[in-house]
Amino acid sequence: MADDTQTERTRIVVKLDDLLHARRMTLTELAERVDITLANLSILKTGKAKAIRFSTLESICEVLDCQPGDLLGFEAD
């Protein structure tokens, strides 16, 4: 039987691709402006992140001129 922690998926959806596209910004540019590694930003973008610091969320929202709710969503079952 598979371990539940490996098969569990988060229901939080990261809408970073949509925001980047709307702002005509690359992930690399955002990483530089937010001062976060491209690898860590990629983990967030793909929805594989387990957590995000409020300071990181604040920086992303400041650079993308958005609200946290524009970046994150919740998928109901």
Kinemage of the C-alpha trace (Angstrom):
@kinemage 1
@onewidth
@group {chain A} dominant
@subgroup {mainchain}
@vectorlist {calphas} color= white
{ca met a 1} P 0.000 0.000 0.000
{ca ala a 2} L 1.295 3.485 -0.896
{ca asp a 3} L 2.223 5.958 1.801
{ca asp a 4} L -0.570 8.553 2.118
{ca thr a 5} L 1.901 11.429 2.359
{ca gln a 6} L 3.304 10.600 -1.063
{ca thr a 7} L -0.078 10.326 -2.793
{ca glu a 8} L -1.659 13.342 -1.081
{ca arg a 9} L -1.884 16.424 -3.261
{ca thr a 10} L -2.385 19.914 -2.009
{ca arg a 11} L -5.579 21.669 -2.970
{ca ile a 12} L -3.825 25.034 -3.019
{ca val a 13} L -3.276 26.140 -6.606
{ca val a 14} L -0.470 28.526 -7.531
{ca lys a 15} L -1.433 30.800 -10.437
{ca leu a 16} L 2.030 32.213 -11.009
{ca asp a 17} L 2.121 31.330 -14.722
{ca asp a 18} L -1.012 33.378 -15.386
{ca leu a 19} L 0.339 36.396 -13.518
{ca leu a 20} L 3.724 36.217 -15.232
{ca his a 21} L 2.068 35.970 -18.632
{ca ala a 22} L -0.206 38.940 -17.880
{ca arg a 23} L 2.804 40.998 -16.719
{ca arg a 24} L 4.981 39.821 -19.644
{ca met a 25} L 7.647 38.762 -17.173
{ca thr a 26} L 9.820 35.659 -17.119
{ca leu a 27} L 10.321 33.430 -14.123
{ca thr a 28} L 14.013 34.333 -14.206
{ca glu a 29} L 13.218 38.051 -14.066
{ca leu a 30} L 10.834 37.542 -11.165
{ca ala a 31} L 13.446 35.478 -9.304
{ca glu a 32} L 15.981 38.281 -9.679
{ca arg a 33} L 13.547 41.010 -8.617
{ca val a 34} L 12.259 39.049 -5.608
{ca asp a 35} L 15.749 37.815 -4.694
{ca ile a 36} L 14.780 34.137 -4.564
{ca thr a 37} L 16.527 31.308 -6.361
{ca leu a 38} L 15.075 30.219 -9.671
{ca ala a 39} L 14.921 26.653 -8.320
{ca asn a 40} L 12.781 27.699 -5.333
{ca leu a 41} L 10.521 29.818 -7.486
{ca ser a 42} L 10.097 26.888 -9.893
{ca ile a 43} L 9.047 24.662 -6.985
{ca leu a 44} L 6.415 27.239 -6.068
{ca lys a 45} L 5.268 27.642 -9.667
{ca thr a 46} L 4.760 23.916 -10.183
{ca gly a 47} L 2.737 23.571 -6.993
{ca lys a 48} L 5.310 21.367 -5.284
{ca ala a 49} L 6.052 23.823 -2.474
{ca lys a 50} L 4.857 22.790 0.979
{ca ala a 51} L 4.991 26.341 2.389
{ca ile a 52} L 5.792 29.935 1.512
{ca arg a 53} L 7.100 32.635 3.822
{ca phe a 54} L 4.897 35.680 4.153
{ca ser a 55} L 7.916 37.829 3.310
{ca thr a 56} L 8.359 35.933 0.019
{ca leu a 57} L 4.646 36.173 -0.748
{ca glu a 58} L 4.757 39.893 0.022
{ca ser a 59} L 7.739 40.413 -2.307
{ca ile a 60} L 6.101 38.477 -5.143
{ca cys a 61} L 2.878 40.462 -4.738
{ca glu a 62} L 4.802 43.730 -4.685
{ca val a 63} L 6.733 42.916 -7.868
{ca leu a 64} L 3.680 41.531 -9.705
{ca asp a 65} L 1.361 44.252 -8.336
{ca cys a 66} L -1.163 41.701 -7.124
{ca gln a 67} L -2.912 40.411 -4.021
{ca pro a 68} L -2.142 37.012 -2.422
{ca gly a 69} L -5.531 35.792 -3.651
{ca asp a 70} L -4.455 36.553 -7.225
{ca leu a 71} L -1.501 34.220 -6.769
{ca leu a 72} L -3.075 31.434 -4.720
{ca gly a 73} L -6.342 29.594 -5.099
{ca phe a 74} L -8.122 26.696 -3.395
{ca glu a 75} L -9.487 23.683 -5.270
{ca ala a 76} L -12.455 22.079 -3.581
{ca asp a 77} L -12.918 18.314 -3.877
